[in-house]
Amino acid sequence: MIYLNLEFVIENIGGLDKVSMEKAQKHWLSIAKPLFSLGKLEKLITHISGIKGSEKFSIEKKALVVMCSDNGVVEEGVTQTGRDITAVVTGNFARGLTSVCIMSEIAGVDLFPIDIGVAVDVPNITDKNLKVAYGTNNIAKGPAMTMEQAISAIEVGINKVIELKNNGYDIIATGEMGIGNTATSSAVASVLLDRPVETVTGKGAGLTAEGLQKKIKVIKKAIEVNNPDKSNPLEVLAKVGGFDIAGLVGVFIGGAFCRLPVVIDGFISAVSALVAKRICPDSLDFFIPSHISKEPAGKLVLDELGLSPIIMADMCLGEGTGAVTLMPLLDMAYGVYDKMHTFQNWNCDEVYHILE
């Protein structure tokens, strides 16, 4: 497979097919049901028609890409668990033992975990061609990664989506695994949204109130030490982000290049989408929202992207669970769109007779 670089991909991203979207909207209006009664789901199906370039399309073959990486900032004590958990959970993806594995099986989603930066090699997962490094550096002491590493991680995501497209996948969900990644995501969000660290930082996986204050203090220090330029999203990513975030940035940009809808999961995935949009504004048209994270900045990031969540379930598990949860809803909505009778082909006289 030809390996495509970030610059080439960005230069070759088109926009939505407005003609297909207009046809989809007209078809919804013709379906024999109350107008607009499926709400946001109708809009999503119409949007996907614009992504696909056709009013009739398939979303049958689904993939979840989970980017797995360790974060050096964990050594500052900003998490409830140690970094070794990242490798354990990453390995469990291959054994079908995580929450999203079970949910993906039920939803008909194929799971693709990628070791993009776990601190150790993970049996049955690690591919040295996809691994950028063995975890990031501690952002409280300096940049998380070099600019070259950030670009490499993005390109891992881009080329994974191209591979999936070539293998017939119709839609991509995004997920991540990495102890400490709510800290890095909060740092990126604080800089790009120009919001105080306190506003965008939550407890992650169960920190105490005292632990949260320590986490906020460390993130503030990281931003002060690295002084990232908020007008340069790639620099922000490299200085205070993580390899998992960078890999997902590539998935979002790769989805736009391949004209595949890419489903945002929770806070970390949404931050990745925000970085992707700042690097490549045209990529935004190919993002699909799923749910709203319980993390404080979950809504702030979606608002910045101009996206409205479909699911309000107070989920904060990560791994792509929210994105996978959306898939059956999309299947049902498309089923109505594709199979429901229209007013034109319905025998209205027969219906009226039944109702009498």
C-alpha positions as CSV (number, residue, x, y, z in Angstrom):
1,M,0.0,0.0,0.0
2,I,1.2,3.5,-0.9
3,Y,1.9,5.5,2.3
4,L,0.3,9.0,2.0
5,N,1.7,12.0,3.9
6,L,-0.3,14.7,5.7
7,E,0.4,17.5,3.3
8,F,-0.8,15.5,0.3
9,V,-4.0,14.3,2.0
10,I,-5.0,17.8,3.2
11,E,-4.6,19.2,-0.3
12,N,-6.9,16.5,-1.7
13,I,-9.9,16.8,0.5
14,G,-13.2,17.9,-1.1
15,G,-16.4,19.1,0.4
16,L,-19.9,17.6,0.8
17,D,-22.0,16.6,-2.2
18,K,-24.8,19.1,-1.9
19,V,-26.8,17.6,-4.8
20,S,-26.9,14.2,-3.0
21,M,-28.0,15.9,0.3
22,E,-30.8,17.7,-1.5
23,K,-32.0,14.4,-3.0
24,A,-31.8,12.8,0.5
25,Q,-33.8,15.6,2.0
26,K,-36.5,15.2,-0.7
27,H,-36.6,11.5,-0.1
28,W,-37.2,12.0,3.7
29,L,-40.1,14.4,2.8
30,S,-41.7,11.7,0.7
31,I,-41.5,8.9,3.3
32,A,-44.9,7.9,4.7
33,K,-44.4,9.1,8.3
34,P,-44.7,12.4,10.1
35,L,-42.3,15.0,8.8
36,F,-39.0,15.3,10.6
37,S,-40.1,12.8,13.2
38,L,-36.7,11.1,13.5
39,G,-35.1,14.4,14.4
40,K,-31.4,14.5,14.4
41,L,-31.2,11.0,12.9
42,E,-32.7,12.2,9.7
43,K,-30.2,15.0,9.5
44,L,-27.3,12.5,10.1
45,I,-28.5,10.3,7.3
46,T,-28.8,13.3,5.0
47,H,-25.3,14.4,6.1
48,I,-23.8,11.0,5.3
49,S,-25.3,11.1,1.8
50,G,-23.3,14.3,1.3
51,I,-20.2,12.5,2.6
52,K,-20.7,9.5,0.4
53,G,-21.7,11.5,-2.7
54,S,-25.0,9.5,-3.2
55,E,-28.5,9.6,-1.7
56,K,-28.3,5.8,-1.5
57,F,-25.3,4.3,0.3
58,S,-24.1,1.6,2.7
59,I,-23.1,1.9,6.4
60,E,-23.1,-1.9,6.9
61,K,-19.4,-2.5,7.3
62,K,-18.3,-0.6,10.4
63,A,-14.9,-0.2,12.0
64,L,-13.7,1.1,15.4
65,V,-10.1,2.4,15.5
66,V,-8.8,2.6,19.0
67,M,-5.5,4.5,19.5
68,C,-3.5,3.2,22.5
69,S,-0.7,5.2,24.1
70,D,1.0,6.0,27.3
71,N,1.5,9.6,28.6
72,G,4.6,10.7,30.5
73,V,2.6,13.1,32.6
74,V,1.4,10.2,34.6
75,E,4.6,10.4,36.7
76,E,3.2,13.6,38.1
77,G,0.5,11.6,40.0
78,V,-2.4,13.0,38.0
79,T,-4.2,9.7,37.6
80,Q,-5.8,7.1,39.9
81,T,-3.9,4.2,38.3
82,G,-0.4,3.6,37.0
83,R,0.6,3.6,33.4
84,D,0.9,-0.2,33.3
85,I,-2.9,-0.3,33.0
86,T,-2.6,1.0,29.4
87,A,-0.8,-2.1,28.2
88,V,-3.2,-4.4,30.1
89,V,-6.3,-2.9,28.6
90,T,-4.7,-2.7,25.2
91,G,-4.0,-6.4,25.4
92,N,-7.5,-7.1,26.4
93,F,-8.8,-5.6,23.2
94,A,-7.2,-8.5,21.4
95,R,-8.8,-10.9,23.8
96,G,-12.3,-9.4,23.5
97,L,-12.3,-8.6,27.2
98,T,-13.1,-4.8,27.3
99,S,-16.5,-3.1,27.5
100,V,-16.2,-1.8,23.9
101,C,-15.4,-5.3,22.6
102,I,-18.7,-6.6,23.9
103,M,-20.6,-3.5,22.6
104,S,-18.9,-3.7,19.2
105,E,-19.8,-7.3,18.8
106,I,-23.5,-6.5,19.5
107,A,-23.4,-3.5,17.2
108,G,-21.7,-5.3,14.4
109,V,-18.5,-3.2,14.6
110,D,-15.0,-4.6,13.8
111,L,-12.4,-3.5,16.3
112,F,-8.9,-2.3,15.3
113,P,-6.7,-1.4,18.3
114,I,-3.5,0.3,17.4
115,D,-0.4,0.5,19.7
116,I,0.8,3.9,18.6
117,G,2.7,4.6,21.8
118,V,2.2,2.2,24.6
119,A,5.2,2.1,27.0
120,V,5.8,-1.6,26.3
121,D,5.1,-3.9,23.3
122,V,1.7,-5.6,23.6
123,P,1.4,-9.2,22.3
124,N,-1.0,-9.6,19.4
125,I,-1.4,-5.8,19.1
126,T,2.0,-4.1,18.6
127,D,3.1,-3.4,15.0
128,K,6.4,-1.7,14.9
129,N,5.4,0.0,11.7
130,L,2.6,1.8,13.5
131,K,4.4,2.5,16.9
132,V,5.8,6.0,17.0
133,A,7.5,5.7,20.4
134,Y,7.2,4.1,23.8
135,G,5.0,6.8,25.3
136,T,5.3,10.5,25.3
137,N,7.5,12.7,27.5
138,N,6.2,14.4,30.6
139,I,4.5,17.6,29.5
140,A,5.1,19.1,32.9
141,K,8.8,19.2,32.1
142,G,8.9,19.8,28.3
143,P,7.2,18.9,25.0
144,A,5.3,15.6,24.8
145,M,6.9,14.8,21.4
146,T,8.8,16.3,18.6
147,M,7.0,17.9,15.7
148,E,8.2,15.0,13.5
149,Q,6.6,12.5,15.9
150,A,3.3,14.3,15.9
151,I,3.2,14.3,12.1
152,S,4.1,10.6,12.1
153,A,1.4,9.7,14.5
154,I,-1.2,11.7,12.4
155,E,-0.1,9.8,9.3
156,V,-0.5,6.5,11.1
157,G,-4.2,7.4,11.6
158,I,-4.6,8.7,8.0
159,N,-3.2,5.5,6.5
160,K,-5.1,3.2,8.7
161,V,-8.3,4.8,7.4
162,I,-7.1,4.4,3.8
163,E,-6.5,0.7,4.5
164,L,-10.0,0.3,6.0
165,K,-11.5,2.1,3.0
166,N,-9.7,-0.2,0.6
167,N,-11.0,-3.2,2.6
168,G,-14.6,-2.0,2.1
169,Y,-15.4,-0.3,5.4
170,D,-18.2,2.3,5.2
171,I,-18.0,4.2,8.5
172,I,-15.3,4.6,11.2
173,A,-15.8,5.1,14.9
174,T,-13.0,6.5,17.0
175,G,-11.7,5.4,20.4
176,E,-8.6,5.6,22.6
177,M,-6.9,4.0,25.6
178,G,-4.1,5.7,27.6
179,I,-3.8,6.4,31.3
180,G,-3.3,10.1,31.7
181,N,-5.0,11.2,28.4
182,T,-7.7,13.3,30.0
183,A,-4.8,15.4,31.4
184,T,-3.3,15.8,27.9
185,S,-6.7,16.4,26.3
186,S,-7.5,19.1,28.9
187,A,-4.2,20.8,28.2
188,V,-4.9,20.8,24.4
189,A,-8.5,22.0,25.0
190,S,-7.4,24.8,27.4
191,V,-5.0,26.2,24.8
192,L,-7.1,25.8,21.7
193,L,-10.4,27.0,23.3
194,D,-8.5,29.7,25.2
195,R,-10.2,28.7,28.4
196,P,-8.9,28.4,31.9
197,V,-7.5,25.0,32.9
198,E,-10.1,24.8,35.7
199,T,-12.9,25.1,33.2
200,V,-11.8,22.2,30.9
201,T,-10.4,19.7,33.4
202,G,-12.4,16.9,35.1
203,K,-11.7,14.0,37.4
204,G,-11.1,11.6,34.6
205,A,-11.2,8.0,35.8
206,G,-12.3,8.8,39.4
207,L,-9.9,11.3,40.9
208,T,-10.7,12.7,44.3
209,A,-11.3,16.5,44.8
210,E,-7.7,16.8,46.0
211,G,-6.5,14.8,43.0
212,L,-8.3,17.1,40.6
213,Q,-6.6,20.1,42.1
214,K,-3.3,18.5,41.6
215,K,-4.1,17.6,38.0
216,I,-5.1,21.2,37.3
217,K,-1.9,22.5,38.8
218,V,0.2,20.1,36.7
219,I,-1.7,21.0,33.5
220,K,-1.1,24.7,34.2
221,K,2.6,24.0,34.7
222,A,2.7,22.1,31.4
223,I,1.2,25.0,29.5
224,E,3.5,27.5,31.2
225,V,6.6,25.3,30.6
226,N,5.8,24.6,26.9
227,N,4.1,27.9,26.0
228,P,2.3,26.4,22.9
229,D,1.1,28.8,20.2
230,K,-2.7,28.5,20.1
231,S,-2.7,29.6,16.5
232,N,-0.6,26.6,15.6
233,P,-2.6,23.4,16.4
234,L,0.2,21.1,15.3
235,E,2.5,22.8,17.8
236,V,-0.1,22.5,20.6
237,L,-0.5,18.8,19.9
238,A,3.2,18.2,19.9
239,K,3.9,20.2,23.1
240,V,1.0,19.1,25.4
241,G,-0.9,16.3,23.5
242,G,-0.4,12.6,23.2
243,F,0.2,10.0,20.5
244,D,-3.4,8.7,20.9
245,I,-4.8,12.2,20.2
246,A,-2.4,12.6,17.3
247,G,-3.4,9.2,15.8
248,L,-7.1,10.1,16.1
249,V,-6.4,13.5,14.4
250,G,-5.2,11.4,11.5
251,V,-8.3,9.2,11.5
252,F,-10.5,12.3,11.2
253,I,-8.4,13.8,8.5
254,G,-8.1,10.4,6.7
255,G,-11.9,10.0,6.9
256,A,-12.3,13.3,5.1
257,F,-9.8,12.2,2.4
258,C,-11.5,8.9,1.9
259,R,-15.0,10.4,2.1
260,L,-16.0,8.2,5.1
261,P,-18.0,9.4,8.0
262,V,-15.9,9.4,11.2
263,V,-17.8,9.2,14.5
264,I,-16.6,11.2,17.4
265,D,-16.6,9.4,20.8
266,G,-16.2,11.4,24.0
267,F,-13.9,14.2,25.3
268,I,-10.6,12.9,24.1
269,S,-11.9,12.0,20.7
270,A,-13.6,15.4,20.4
271,V,-10.4,17.1,21.3
272,S,-8.7,15.1,18.5
273,A,-11.5,16.2,16.1
274,L,-10.9,19.9,17.2
275,V,-7.2,19.6,16.4
276,A,-8.0,18.0,13.0
277,K,-10.4,20.8,12.2
278,R,-7.8,23.4,13.1
279,I,-5.2,21.7,11.0
280,C,-7.6,21.0,8.1
281,P,-10.8,23.0,8.3
282,D,-12.4,21.0,5.4
283,S,-12.3,17.8,7.5
284,L,-15.1,19.1,9.7
285,D,-17.7,18.2,7.1
286,F,-16.9,14.5,7.7
287,F,-17.3,14.3,11.4
288,I,-20.4,12.7,13.0
289,P,-21.2,13.4,16.7
290,S,-22.3,10.6,19.0
291,H,-22.7,11.5,22.7
292,I,-21.6,14.2,25.1
293,S,-19.0,13.3,27.6
294,K,-19.3,13.9,31.4
295,E,-15.9,15.6,31.3
296,P,-16.4,19.4,31.8
297,A,-15.1,20.4,28.4
298,G,-17.1,17.7,26.5
299,K,-19.8,20.2,25.6
300,L,-17.4,23.1,25.1
301,V,-15.5,21.2,22.4
302,L,-18.6,20.0,20.6
303,D,-19.9,23.6,20.6
304,E,-16.7,24.8,19.2
305,L,-17.1,22.3,16.4
306,G,-20.7,23.3,15.9
307,L,-21.9,19.8,16.5
308,S,-24.8,18.6,18.6
309,P,-24.7,15.2,20.4
310,I,-27.2,12.5,19.6
311,I,-27.0,10.5,22.8
312,M,-27.3,12.0,26.3
313,A,-26.4,9.1,28.6
314,D,-23.8,10.5,30.9
315,M,-21.2,8.1,29.5
316,C,-17.5,8.6,30.2
317,L,-16.0,5.2,29.7
318,G,-13.9,5.9,26.6
319,E,-12.5,3.2,24.3
320,G,-15.0,4.3,21.6
321,T,-18.1,3.1,23.6
322,G,-20.1,6.2,22.8
323,A,-19.3,6.1,19.1
324,V,-20.2,2.4,18.9
325,T,-23.5,3.1,20.7
326,L,-24.5,5.4,17.9
327,M,-24.2,2.7,15.2
328,P,-27.4,0.8,15.8
329,L,-29.3,4.1,15.8
330,L,-27.8,5.0,12.4
331,D,-28.7,1.5,11.1
332,M,-32.3,1.9,12.2
333,A,-32.6,5.5,10.8
334,Y,-31.1,4.3,7.5
335,G,-33.5,1.4,7.5
336,V,-36.5,3.7,7.6
337,Y,-34.9,6.0,5.0
338,D,-34.2,3.1,2.6
339,K,-37.1,0.7,3.1
340,M,-40.1,2.7,4.2
341,H,-42.9,3.2,1.8
342,T,-43.4,6.7,0.3
343,F,-46.7,8.4,0.0
344,Q,-46.5,8.0,-3.7
345,N,-46.2,4.2,-3.7
346,W,-48.5,3.6,-0.7
347,N,-52.1,2.7,-1.6
348,C,-53.8,5.4,0.4
349,D,-57.4,4.3,-0.4
350,E,-56.5,0.9,1.1
351,V,-55.0,2.5,4.2
352,Y,-58.1,4.7,4.7
353,H,-60.3,1.5,4.5
354,I,-58.3,-0.2,7.2
355,L,-58.6,2.8,9.5
356,E,-62.4,2.9,9.0
